[in-house]
Amino acid sequence: MRLASPVSSLGYRLSVFDRLASTNDEAMRLAFAGDEGRHWIIAREQSGGRGRHQRHWVSPRGNLYASLLLIDPAPIALAPQLGFVAGLSLFEALHPLLNHDPALGIKWPNDLVIKGAKLAGILLEASRLSDGRLACVLGFGVNCTSHPEDLLYAASDLSALGLACGAEDVLEALSLYVLRWLDIWAKGEGFPQIRSAWLAHAAGLGGPIRVSVGSEMLNGIFRSIDLQGRLVMALAQGERSIEAGDVFLPGHQARADQASMSG
C-alpha cells in the first residue's frame, strides 16, 4: 500500500494494519491520543466495519478500507461539507480506472454507484477533542474484489466489472484526489465549486427518486443539492430540502418497496 508521491511529500502518513475492527475507530482513537492528523489508516480486513446509522459493512480481504484523519480542517458548522469532498475525490479516483464509464455516479449522500449498483461507500465522522480542536475522519470502503449480497439494493465490485485494479491502485489515486479537492475546498471557502463538480456527477439528478426519511417514503424529482449540502427534492406539494435520508434510484425500487414493507 502506498500514497501518491505528492501526498507523502506534504507530510501525509500511512499506517497499514492486517486487521482492525474499524479504520474510522482507529483514526479517532489516534486523534484522542494526540495524533496531529494528515494520517491515512488502512486495514486489509475489518471485523466491525460500518456505514451510516451504524449499519454493518461487510469487510473481507481484497477490498479497500481506508480512513483519513484530519485535525481542525474547518469550523464545525462546515465539517459536513467534507462528505462531498470525499465523494468527489473517490469519483475522480475511480473514474479513470473504470475507463471513464458514464454509468459511474455519486449517490447522495455518500455512495458511489455504477449502473445502479453500489460500488463504494463513505462515512464521515467528527468529534471535539479535549483541547477544543475538531477531529474529522473520512472513511472509504471500496468494493475491489467482492461485494455484499444482502443489501437493500444491488452492489458490485471492480473485479465483477472486469477490472484487475486492486485496493493499492485505488488508494494511490484516492490519496491524490483527496489532496486536490481539499485544496480547492479551502476549509469551506470553495464549497460552491465542490457543489458544482459534485452535481456534474450526481446519480439520478433531474430524474425520479424515492427517499426514506424516518418513517416517510417520499416520491419526487431530484432537483439539486443546496449550499448546505441538503438534497432538494420536488414533491407534489412543492420543493423540500432533506438533511438526511436513504435515496433509492429507479433501479432500486423493488428493494426499496421490500425494505419499507419489512420495517
C-alpha positions as CSV (number, residue, x, y, z in Angstrom):
1,M,0.0,0.0,0.0
2,R,1.3,3.5,-0.8
3,L,0.2,7.1,-1.1
4,A,0.8,9.1,-4.2
5,S,4.2,10.8,-4.1
6,P,2.9,14.4,-3.9
7,V,0.8,13.4,-0.9
8,S,3.7,11.8,1.1
9,S,5.9,14.8,0.3
10,L,3.4,17.1,2.1
11,G,3.6,15.2,5.3
12,Y,0.7,12.8,5.0
13,R,1.4,9.5,6.7
14,L,0.2,6.0,6.1
15,S,-0.4,3.2,8.6
16,V,-1.4,-0.3,7.3
17,F,-3.0,-2.9,9.6
18,D,-3.7,-6.5,8.7
19,R,-7.0,-6.4,10.7
20,L,-8.9,-3.8,12.6
21,A,-12.4,-3.5,14.0
22,S,-12.8,-0.3,12.0
23,T,-10.4,2.1,10.4
24,N,-12.6,5.0,11.4
25,D,-12.5,3.9,15.0
26,E,-8.7,3.6,14.9
27,A,-8.3,7.0,13.3
28,M,-10.5,8.6,16.0
29,R,-8.6,6.7,18.7
30,L,-5.3,8.2,17.4
31,A,-6.8,11.6,17.4
32,F,-7.7,11.4,21.1
33,A,-4.2,10.1,21.7
34,G,-2.7,13.3,20.3
35,D,-2.2,12.4,16.6
36,E,-1.8,15.6,14.5
37,G,-3.8,14.3,11.6
38,R,-3.0,14.0,7.9
39,H,-2.9,10.3,8.6
40,W,-4.3,7.5,6.4
41,I,-5.3,4.4,8.3
42,I,-5.7,1.2,6.2
43,A,-6.9,-2.3,7.1
44,R,-6.7,-5.3,4.9
45,E,-9.8,-6.6,6.8
46,Q,-12.3,-5.2,9.2
47,S,-14.2,-7.1,11.9
48,G,-16.6,-4.2,12.7
49,G,-16.9,-2.1,9.6
50,R,-20.0,0.1,9.5
51,G,-21.9,2.6,7.3
52,R,-24.3,5.3,8.3
53,H,-26.7,4.7,11.2
54,Q,-24.2,2.0,12.5
55,R,-25.2,-0.4,9.7
56,H,-22.8,-3.3,9.4
57,W,-20.4,-3.1,6.5
58,V,-19.1,-6.5,5.3
59,S,-15.3,-6.1,5.1
60,P,-13.5,-9.2,3.7
61,R,-9.9,-9.1,2.4
62,G,-9.3,-7.7,-1.1
63,N,-11.3,-4.5,-0.8
64,L,-10.1,-1.1,0.3
65,Y,-10.9,0.0,3.8
66,A,-9.3,3.4,4.4
67,S,-9.8,6.4,6.7
68,L,-8.1,9.8,6.7
69,L,-7.7,11.7,9.9
70,L,-7.8,15.5,9.7
71,I,-7.5,17.8,12.7
72,D,-9.3,21.1,12.6
73,P,-9.9,21.0,8.8
74,A,-12.7,23.7,9.1
75,P,-15.2,25.2,11.6
76,I,-17.5,22.6,12.9
77,A,-20.5,24.0,11.0
78,L,-18.7,23.4,7.7
79,A,-17.4,20.0,8.5
80,P,-20.3,18.1,6.9
81,Q,-19.1,19.5,3.5
82,L,-16.2,17.1,3.8
83,G,-18.6,14.3,2.8
84,F,-18.9,16.0,-0.6
85,V,-15.2,16.5,-0.9
86,A,-14.7,12.8,-0.1
87,G,-17.4,11.7,-2.6
88,L,-16.0,13.8,-5.4
89,S,-12.4,12.6,-4.7
90,L,-13.4,9.0,-4.8
91,F,-15.3,9.5,-8.0
92,E,-12.3,11.0,-9.7
93,A,-10.1,8.3,-8.4
94,L,-12.3,5.5,-9.7
95,H,-13.5,7.1,-13.0
96,P,-10.2,6.6,-14.9
97,L,-9.8,3.1,-13.5
98,L,-13.3,2.4,-14.9
99,N,-12.3,3.8,-18.3
100,H,-14.4,6.9,-17.7
101,D,-17.6,4.8,-17.7
102,P,-20.5,7.3,-17.8
103,A,-22.6,4.9,-15.7
104,L,-20.5,5.8,-12.6
105,G,-22.2,8.3,-10.4
106,I,-22.3,9.7,-6.9
107,K,-25.5,8.9,-5.0
108,W,-26.5,11.4,-2.3
109,P,-25.3,11.5,0.4
110,N,-22.4,9.1,0.5
111,D,-22.3,6.2,-2.1
112,L,-20.8,5.6,-5.5
113,V,-22.9,3.6,-7.9
114,I,-22.4,2.1,-11.3
115,K,-25.4,1.1,-13.4
116,G,-27.5,1.4,-10.2
117,A,-25.3,-0.9,-8.1
118,K,-23.3,0.3,-5.1
119,L,-19.6,0.2,-5.7
120,A,-18.3,2.2,-2.7
121,G,-19.4,4.0,0.5
122,I,-18.2,6.9,2.5
123,L,-18.6,7.5,6.3
124,L,-17.7,11.0,7.7
125,E,-17.4,11.2,11.5
126,A,-16.2,14.1,13.7
127,S,-15.6,14.6,17.4
128,R,-14.4,17.5,19.5
129,L,-11.1,16.8,21.3
130,S,-10.3,17.8,24.8
131,D,-8.3,20.8,23.7
132,G,-11.2,22.1,21.6
133,R,-10.0,21.1,18.2
134,L,-12.1,19.1,15.8
135,A,-11.1,15.6,14.7
136,C,-12.6,14.6,11.4
137,V,-12.4,11.2,9.9
138,L,-13.2,10.5,6.2
139,G,-13.9,6.8,5.8
140,F,-13.9,5.0,2.5
141,G,-15.0,1.5,1.6
142,V,-14.4,0.4,-2.0
143,N,-15.5,-3.0,-3.3
144,C,-12.5,-4.1,-5.3
145,T,-12.7,-7.9,-5.4
146,S,-16.0,-8.7,-3.8
147,H,-19.3,-7.1,-2.7
148,P,-22.1,-7.9,-0.2
149,E,-25.2,-9.7,-1.4
150,D,-27.6,-8.8,1.4
151,L,-28.1,-5.0,1.0
152,L,-31.4,-3.3,0.3
153,Y,-30.1,-2.5,-3.2
154,A,-27.8,-4.1,-5.7
155,A,-24.0,-3.9,-5.3
156,S,-20.9,-4.6,-7.5
157,D,-17.1,-4.6,-7.3
158,L,-14.2,-3.7,-9.6
159,S,-13.4,-7.4,-10.3
160,A,-17.0,-8.2,-11.3
161,L,-16.8,-5.2,-13.7
162,G,-13.8,-6.9,-15.4
163,L,-11.1,-4.7,-13.9
164,A,-7.8,-6.0,-12.5
165,C,-7.0,-3.0,-10.3
166,G,-6.9,-3.6,-6.6
167,A,-7.0,-1.7,-3.3
168,E,-3.4,-0.5,-3.8
169,D,-4.3,1.2,-7.1
170,V,-7.4,2.8,-5.6
171,L,-5.7,4.1,-2.5
172,E,-2.8,5.8,-4.5
173,A,-5.3,7.6,-6.8
174,L,-7.7,8.4,-4.0
175,S,-4.9,10.0,-1.8
176,L,-4.0,12.3,-4.7
177,Y,-7.6,13.4,-5.4
178,V,-8.4,14.0,-1.8
179,L,-5.4,16.3,-1.6
180,R,-6.5,18.1,-4.7
181,W,-10.1,18.6,-3.6
182,L,-9.2,19.6,-0.1
183,D,-7.1,22.3,-1.6
184,I,-10.0,23.5,-3.7
185,W,-12.4,23.3,-0.8
186,A,-10.1,25.6,1.2
187,K,-11.8,25.0,4.6
188,G,-15.2,25.7,3.1
189,E,-14.5,28.8,1.0
190,G,-14.5,26.7,-2.1
191,F,-17.7,24.7,-1.4
192,P,-19.6,26.3,-4.3
193,Q,-17.0,24.8,-6.7
194,I,-17.2,21.5,-4.9
195,R,-21.0,21.5,-5.1
196,S,-20.9,22.3,-8.9
197,A,-18.4,19.5,-9.6
198,W,-20.4,17.0,-7.4
199,L,-23.6,17.8,-9.2
200,A,-21.9,17.2,-12.5
201,H,-21.5,13.5,-11.5
202,A,-24.7,13.1,-9.3
203,A,-26.6,9.9,-9.9
204,G,-30.3,10.4,-10.7
205,L,-30.1,14.2,-10.9
206,G,-33.2,15.6,-12.7
207,G,-35.0,12.3,-12.5
208,P,-37.4,10.4,-10.2
209,I,-36.2,9.2,-6.9
210,R,-37.5,7.8,-3.6
211,V,-36.2,9.0,-0.3
212,S,-36.7,7.3,3.0
213,V,-36.8,9.9,5.8
214,G,-37.5,8.3,9.1
215,S,-40.9,6.6,8.7
216,E,-41.7,8.6,5.5
217,M,-41.1,7.3,1.9
218,L,-41.1,10.4,-0.4
219,N,-41.5,10.2,-4.2
220,G,-40.4,13.1,-6.3
221,I,-37.7,14.6,-8.6
222,F,-34.1,15.1,-7.6
223,R,-33.6,18.8,-8.3
224,S,-30.2,19.7,-6.7
225,I,-28.2,20.0,-3.5
226,D,-28.3,23.3,-1.8
227,L,-25.3,25.3,-0.3
228,Q,-25.8,23.4,3.0
229,G,-25.4,20.1,1.1
230,R,-29.1,19.2,1.6
231,L,-30.9,17.2,-1.1
232,V,-33.5,19.4,-2.9
233,M,-36.5,17.3,-4.0
234,A,-39.5,18.4,-5.9
235,L,-42.7,16.9,-4.5
236,A,-46.3,17.3,-5.4
237,Q,-46.7,19.8,-2.6
238,G,-43.6,21.8,-3.6
239,E,-39.8,21.6,-3.0
240,R,-38.4,20.1,0.1
241,S,-34.8,20.1,1.4
242,I,-33.7,16.9,3.1
243,E,-30.8,16.8,5.5
244,A,-30.6,13.0,5.9
245,G,-32.2,10.1,4.3
246,D,-31.8,6.9,2.2
247,V,-32.1,7.5,-1.6
248,F,-33.4,4.9,-3.9
249,L,-32.9,5.4,-7.6
250,P,-35.4,3.9,-10.2
251,G,-33.4,0.6,-10.4
252,H,-33.7,0.2,-6.7
253,Q,-37.5,0.5,-6.5
254,A,-38.3,-3.2,-5.9
255,R,-35.8,-3.5,-3.0
256,A,-37.0,-0.1,-1.6
257,D,-40.5,-1.5,-1.5
258,Q,-39.3,-4.6,0.2
259,A,-37.5,-2.5,2.8
260,S,-40.5,-0.4,3.5
261,M,-42.7,-3.4,4.0
262,S,-40.3,-5.3,6.2
263,G,-39.8,-2.3,8.5
